[in-house]
Amino acid sequence: VKDYPKMIKKIDHRQWQEFFLKEAMKLKKEIFTE
């Protein structure tokens, strides 16, 4: 997985944070509904 760091650098950090937060919210909802 040599290209992994390059991929991260290509992704805009702001977009990455938004994506991460959305995924975290989904996980929280799933956890709390159970």
PDBQT receptor file of N, H, CA, C and O in Angstrom, charges set to zero:
ATOM      1  N   VAL A   1       0.865  -1.205   0.000  1.00  0.00    +0.000 N 
ATOM      2  CA  VAL A   1       0.000   0.000   0.000  1.00  0.00    +0.000 C 
ATOM      3  C   VAL A   1       0.895   1.247   0.000  1.00  0.00    +0.000 C 
ATOM      4  O   VAL A   1       0.741   2.137   0.836  1.00  0.00    +0.000 OA
ATOM      5  N   LYS A   2       1.807   1.288  -0.929  1.00  0.00    +0.000 N 
ATOM      6  H   LYS A   2       1.932   0.565  -1.609  1.00  0.00    +0.000 HD
ATOM      7  CA  LYS A   2       2.770   2.398  -1.001  1.00  0.00    +0.000 C 
ATOM      8  C   LYS A   2       2.100   3.721  -1.378  1.00  0.00    +0.000 C 
ATOM      9  O   LYS A   2       2.550   4.788  -0.960  1.00  0.00    +0.000 OA
ATOM     10  N   ASP A   3       1.035   3.651  -2.159  1.00  0.00    +0.000 N 
ATOM     11  H   ASP A   3       0.669   2.784  -2.498  1.00  0.00    +0.000 HD
ATOM     12  CA  ASP A   3       0.391   4.872  -2.658  1.00  0.00    +0.000 C 
ATOM     13  C   ASP A   3      -0.569   5.493  -1.648  1.00  0.00    +0.000 C 
ATOM     14  O   ASP A   3      -1.125   6.562  -1.902  1.00  0.00    +0.000 OA
ATOM     15  N   TYR A   4      -0.770   4.839  -0.511  1.00  0.00    +0.000 N 
ATOM     16  H   TYR A   4      -0.319   3.971  -0.304  1.00  0.00    +0.000 HD
ATOM     17  CA  TYR A   4      -1.748   5.332   0.469  1.00  0.00    +0.000 C 
ATOM     18  C   TYR A   4      -1.482   6.769   0.928  1.00  0.00    +0.000 C 
ATOM     19  O   TYR A   4      -2.409   7.579   0.918  1.00  0.00    +0.000 OA
ATOM     20  N   PRO A   5      -0.248   7.120   1.332  1.00  0.00    +0.000 N 
ATOM     21  CA  PRO A   5       0.026   8.511   1.738  1.00  0.00    +0.000 C 
ATOM     22  C   PRO A   5      -0.250   9.511   0.622  1.00  0.00    +0.000 C 
ATOM     23  O   PRO A   5      -0.729  10.615   0.884  1.00  0.00    +0.000 OA
ATOM     24  N   LYS A   6       0.047   9.136  -0.614  1.00  0.00    +0.000 N 
ATOM     25  H   LYS A   6       0.436   8.239  -0.826  1.00  0.00    +0.000 HD
ATOM     26  CA  LYS A   6      -0.210  10.035  -1.744  1.00  0.00    +0.000 C 
ATOM     27  C   LYS A   6      -1.704  10.289  -1.884  1.00  0.00    +0.000 C 
ATOM     28  O   LYS A   6      -2.128  11.417  -2.134  1.00  0.00    +0.000 OA
ATOM     29  N   MET A   7      -2.500   9.239  -1.722  1.00  0.00    +0.000 N 
ATOM     30  H   MET A   7      -2.156   8.323  -1.518  1.00  0.00    +0.000 HD
ATOM     31  CA  MET A   7      -3.946   9.369  -1.825  1.00  0.00    +0.000 C 
ATOM     32  C   MET A   7      -4.468  10.343  -0.783  1.00  0.00    +0.000 C 
ATOM     33  O   MET A   7      -5.313  11.188  -1.081  1.00  0.00    +0.000 OA
ATOM     34  N   ILE A   8      -3.967  10.224   0.436  1.00  0.00    +0.000 N 
ATOM     35  H   ILE A   8      -3.281   9.538   0.678  1.00  0.00    +0.000 HD
ATOM     36  CA  ILE A   8      -4.418  11.107   1.517  1.00  0.00    +0.000 C 
ATOM     37  C   ILE A   8      -4.072  12.558   1.194  1.00  0.00    +0.000 C 
ATOM     38  O   ILE A   8      -4.879  13.459   1.425  1.00  0.00    +0.000 OA
ATOM     39  N   LYS A   9      -2.874  12.781   0.660  1.00  0.00    +0.000 N 
ATOM     40  H   LYS A   9      -2.219  12.049   0.472  1.00  0.00    +0.000 HD
ATOM     41  CA  LYS A   9      -2.458  14.143   0.330  1.00  0.00    +0.000 C 
ATOM     42  C   LYS A   9      -3.329  14.734  -0.772  1.00  0.00    +0.000 C 
ATOM     43  O   LYS A   9      -3.603  15.934  -0.770  1.00  0.00    +0.000 OA
ATOM     44  N   LYS A  10      -3.766  13.898  -1.716  1.00  0.00    +0.000 N 
ATOM     45  H   LYS A  10      -3.544  12.924  -1.718  1.00  0.00    +0.000 HD
ATOM     46  CA  LYS A  10      -4.603  14.387  -2.816  1.00  0.00    +0.000 C 
ATOM     47  C   LYS A  10      -5.977  14.827  -2.309  1.00  0.00    +0.000 C 
ATOM     48  O   LYS A  10      -6.563  15.777  -2.829  1.00  0.00    +0.000 OA
ATOM     49  N   ILE A  11      -6.478  14.136  -1.302  1.00  0.00    +0.000 N 
ATOM     50  H   ILE A  11      -6.002  13.365  -0.880  1.00  0.00    +0.000 HD
ATOM     51  CA  ILE A  11      -7.797  14.478  -0.760  1.00  0.00    +0.000 C 
ATOM     52  C   ILE A  11      -7.705  15.789   0.022  1.00  0.00    +0.000 C 
ATOM     53  O   ILE A  11      -6.785  15.991   0.814  1.00  0.00    +0.000 OA
ATOM     54  N   ASP A  12      -8.676  16.675  -0.217  1.00  0.00    +0.000 N 
ATOM     55  H   ASP A  12      -9.423  16.510  -0.860  1.00  0.00    +0.000 HD
ATOM     56  CA  ASP A  12      -8.726  17.928   0.527  1.00  0.00    +0.000 C 
ATOM     57  C   ASP A  12      -9.072  17.623   1.986  1.00  0.00    +0.000 C 
ATOM     58  O   ASP A  12     -10.011  16.878   2.267  1.00  0.00    +0.000 OA
ATOM     59  N   HIS A  13      -8.313  18.199   2.898  1.00  0.00    +0.000 N 
ATOM     60  H   HIS A  13      -7.550  18.804   2.670  1.00  0.00    +0.000 HD
ATOM     61  CA  HIS A  13      -8.506  17.898   4.317  1.00  0.00    +0.000 C 
ATOM     62  C   HIS A  13      -9.902  18.274   4.794  1.00  0.00    +0.000 C 
ATOM     63  O   HIS A  13     -10.473  17.595   5.648  1.00  0.00    +0.000 OA
ATOM     64  N   ARG A  14     -10.449  19.344   4.252  1.00  0.00    +0.000 N 
ATOM     65  H   ARG A  14      -9.986  19.896   3.558  1.00  0.00    +0.000 HD
ATOM     66  CA  ARG A  14     -11.782  19.781   4.665  1.00  0.00    +0.000 C 
ATOM     67  C   ARG A  14     -12.820  18.740   4.254  1.00  0.00    +0.000 C 
ATOM     68  O   ARG A  14     -13.702  18.380   5.034  1.00  0.00    +0.000 OA
ATOM     69  N   GLN A  15     -12.699  18.262   3.005  1.00  0.00    +0.000 N 
ATOM     70  H   GLN A  15     -11.983  18.555   2.371  1.00  0.00    +0.000 HD
ATOM     71  CA  GLN A  15     -13.624  17.235   2.519  1.00  0.00    +0.000 C 
ATOM     72  C   GLN A  15     -13.485  15.974   3.350  1.00  0.00    +0.000 C 
ATOM     73  O   GLN A  15     -14.481  15.331   3.682  1.00  0.00    +0.000 OA
ATOM     74  N   TRP A  16     -12.247  15.616   3.689  1.00  0.00    +0.000 N 
ATOM     75  H   TRP A  16     -11.438  16.138   3.420  1.00  0.00    +0.000 HD
ATOM     76  CA  TRP A  16     -11.981  14.406   4.468  1.00  0.00    +0.000 C 
ATOM     77  C   TRP A  16     -12.649  14.511   5.838  1.00  0.00    +0.000 C 
ATOM     78  O   TRP A  16     -13.255  13.551   6.311  1.00  0.00    +0.000 OA
ATOM     79  N   GLN A  17     -12.534  15.693   6.481  1.00  0.00    +0.000 N 
ATOM     80  H   GLN A  17     -12.041  16.474   6.096  1.00  0.00    +0.000 HD
ATOM     81  CA  GLN A  17     -13.155  15.889   7.795  1.00  0.00    +0.000 C 
ATOM     82  C   GLN A  17     -14.667  15.773   7.694  1.00  0.00    +0.000 C 
ATOM     83  O   GLN A  17     -15.299  15.132   8.534  1.00  0.00    +0.000 OA
ATOM     84  N   GLU A  18     -15.255  16.393   6.667  1.00  0.00    +0.000 N 
ATOM     85  H   GLU A  18     -14.742  16.913   5.985  1.00  0.00    +0.000 HD
ATOM     86  CA  GLU A  18     -16.709  16.334   6.491  1.00  0.00    +0.000 C 
ATOM     87  C   GLU A  18     -17.154  14.895   6.308  1.00  0.00    +0.000 C 
ATOM     88  O   GLU A  18     -18.126  14.459   6.925  1.00  0.00    +0.000 OA
ATOM     89  N   PHE A  19     -16.449  14.156   5.463  1.00  0.00    +0.000 N 
ATOM     90  H   PHE A  19     -15.659  14.510   4.962  1.00  0.00    +0.000 HD
ATOM     91  CA  PHE A  19     -16.766  12.757   5.211  1.00  0.00    +0.000 C 
ATOM     92  C   PHE A  19     -16.678  11.958   6.507  1.00  0.00    +0.000 C 
ATOM     93  O   PHE A  19     -17.563  11.162   6.822  1.00  0.00    +0.000 OA
ATOM     94  N   PHE A  20     -15.603  12.182   7.250  1.00  0.00    +0.000 N 
ATOM     95  H   PHE A  20     -14.885  12.829   6.995  1.00  0.00    +0.000 HD
ATOM     96  CA  PHE A  20     -15.376  11.447   8.495  1.00  0.00    +0.000 C 
ATOM     97  C   PHE A  20     -16.486  11.737   9.501  1.00  0.00    +0.000 C 
ATOM     98  O   PHE A  20     -16.986  10.830  10.165  1.00  0.00    +0.000 OA
ATOM     99  N   LEU A  21     -16.866  13.017   9.609  1.00  0.00    +0.000 N 
ATOM    100  H   LEU A  21     -16.459  13.755   9.070  1.00  0.00    +0.000 HD
ATOM    101  CA  LEU A  21     -17.921  13.400  10.547  1.00  0.00    +0.000 C 
ATOM    102  C   LEU A  21     -19.251  12.772  10.159  1.00  0.00    +0.000 C 
ATOM    103  O   LEU A  21     -19.994  12.312  11.026  1.00  0.00    +0.000 OA
ATOM    104  N   LYS A  22     -19.561  12.748   8.863  1.00  0.00    +0.000 N 
ATOM    105  H   LYS A  22     -18.958  13.123   8.159  1.00  0.00    +0.000 HD
ATOM    106  CA  LYS A  22     -20.809  12.136   8.398  1.00  0.00    +0.000 C 
ATOM    107  C   LYS A  22     -20.838  10.657   8.749  1.00  0.00    +0.000 C 
ATOM    108  O   LYS A  22     -21.848  10.148   9.236  1.00  0.00    +0.000 OA
ATOM    109  N   GLU A  23     -19.730   9.969   8.503  1.00  0.00    +0.000 N 
ATOM    110  H   GLU A  23     -18.909  10.382   8.108  1.00  0.00    +0.000 HD
ATOM    111  CA  GLU A  23     -19.643   8.538   8.818  1.00  0.00    +0.000 C 
ATOM    112  C   GLU A  23     -19.782   8.322  10.321  1.00  0.00    +0.000 C 
ATOM    113  O   GLU A  23     -20.442   7.377  10.754  1.00  0.00    +0.000 OA
ATOM    114  N   ALA A  24     -19.167   9.188  11.114  1.00  0.00    +0.000 N 
ATOM    115  H   ALA A  24     -18.631   9.956  10.762  1.00  0.00    +0.000 HD
ATOM    116  CA  ALA A  24     -19.245   9.078  12.572  1.00  0.00    +0.000 C 
ATOM    117  C   ALA A  24     -20.690   9.256  13.041  1.00  0.00    +0.000 C 
ATOM    118  O   ALA A  24     -21.152   8.535  13.924  1.00  0.00    +0.000 OA
ATOM    119  N   MET A  25     -21.396  10.213  12.451  1.00  0.00    +0.000 N 
ATOM    120  H   MET A  25     -21.021  10.800  11.733  1.00  0.00    +0.000 HD
ATOM    121  CA  MET A  25     -22.798  10.443  12.813  1.00  0.00    +0.000 C 
ATOM    122  C   MET A  25     -23.641   9.222  12.481  1.00  0.00    +0.000 C 
ATOM    123  O   MET A  25     -24.506   8.835  13.266  1.00  0.00    +0.000 OA
ATOM    124  N   LYS A  26     -23.400   8.613  11.328  1.00  0.00    +0.000 N 
ATOM    125  H   LYS A  26     -22.697   8.927  10.690  1.00  0.00    +0.000 HD
ATOM    126  CA  LYS A  26     -24.123   7.399  10.932  1.00  0.00    +0.000 C 
ATOM    127  C   LYS A  26     -23.892   6.298  11.963  1.00  0.00    +0.000 C 
ATOM    128  O   LYS A  26     -24.830   5.628  12.395  1.00  0.00    +0.000 OA
ATOM    129  N   LEU A  27     -22.628   6.124  12.349  1.00  0.00    +0.000 N 
ATOM    130  H   LEU A  27     -21.866   6.669  11.998  1.00  0.00    +0.000 HD
ATOM    131  CA  LEU A  27     -22.285   5.086  13.320  1.00  0.00    +0.000 C 
ATOM    132  C   LEU A  27     -22.965   5.362  14.658  1.00  0.00    +0.000 C 
ATOM    133  O   LEU A  27     -23.488   4.442  15.287  1.00  0.00    +0.000 OA
ATOM    134  N   LYS A  28     -22.962   6.612  15.096  1.00  0.00    +0.000 N 
ATOM    135  H   LYS A  28     -22.538   7.359  14.585  1.00  0.00    +0.000 HD
ATOM    136  CA  LYS A  28     -23.599   6.976  16.362  1.00  0.00    +0.000 C 
ATOM    137  C   LYS A  28     -25.081   6.644  16.325  1.00  0.00    +0.000 C 
ATOM    138  O   LYS A  28     -25.617   6.077  17.277  1.00  0.00    +0.000 OA
ATOM    139  N   LYS A  29     -25.749   6.995  15.228  1.00  0.00    +0.000 N 
ATOM    140  H   LYS A  29     -25.314   7.456  14.454  1.00  0.00    +0.000 HD
ATOM    141  CA  LYS A  29     -27.180   6.710  15.094  1.00  0.00    +0.000 C 
ATOM    142  C   LYS A  29     -27.431   5.214  15.171  1.00  0.00    +0.000 C 
ATOM    143  O   LYS A  29     -28.354   4.770  15.854  1.00  0.00    +0.000 OA
ATOM    144  N   GLU A  30     -26.610   4.435  14.470  1.00  0.00    +0.000 N 
ATOM    145  H   GLU A  30     -25.861   4.796  13.916  1.00  0.00    +0.000 HD
ATOM    146  CA  GLU A  30     -26.767   2.980  14.473  1.00  0.00    +0.000 C 
ATOM    147  C   GLU A  30     -26.573   2.419  15.874  1.00  0.00    +0.000 C 
ATOM    148  O   GLU A  30     -27.315   1.537  16.307  1.00  0.00    +0.000 OA
ATOM    149  N   ILE A  31     -25.574   2.933  16.578  1.00  0.00    +0.000 N 
ATOM    150  H   ILE A  31     -24.971   3.649  16.226  1.00  0.00    +0.000 HD
ATOM    151  CA  ILE A  31     -25.280   2.442  17.933  1.00  0.00    +0.000 C 
ATOM    152  C   ILE A  31     -26.438   2.788  18.876  1.00  0.00    +0.000 C 
ATOM    153  O   ILE A  31     -26.876   1.939  19.652  1.00  0.00    +0.000 OA
ATOM    154  N   PHE A  32     -26.927   4.011  18.815  1.00  0.00    +0.000 N 
ATOM    155  H   PHE A  32     -26.571   4.701  18.185  1.00  0.00    +0.000 HD
ATOM    156  CA  PHE A  32     -27.961   4.444  19.753  1.00  0.00    +0.000 C 
ATOM    157  C   PHE A  32     -29.331   3.844  19.453  1.00  0.00    +0.000 C 
ATOM    158  O   PHE A  32     -30.142   3.681  20.364  1.00  0.00    +0.000 OA
ATOM    159  N   THR A  33     -29.600   3.513  18.190  1.00  0.00    +0.000 N 
ATOM    160  H   THR A  33     -28.941   3.646  17.450  1.00  0.00    +0.000 HD
ATOM    161  CA  THR A  33     -30.895   2.913  17.864  1.00  0.00    +0.000 C 
ATOM    162  C   THR A  33     -30.958   1.471  18.345  1.00  0.00    +0.000 C 
ATOM    163  O   THR A  33     -32.041   0.954  18.618  1.00  0.00    +0.000 OA
ATOM    164  N   GLU A  34     -29.801   0.815  18.453  1.00  0.00    +0.000 N 
ATOM    165  H   GLU A  34     -28.921   1.235  18.232  1.00  0.00    +0.000 HD
ATOM    166  CA  GLU A  34     -29.753  -0.557  18.969  1.00  0.00    +0.000 C 
ATOM    167  C   GLU A  34     -29.774  -0.512  20.478  1.00  0.00    +0.000 C 
ATOM    168  O   GLU A  34     -29.741  -1.558  21.128  1.00  0.00    +0.000 OA
TER     169      GLU A  34
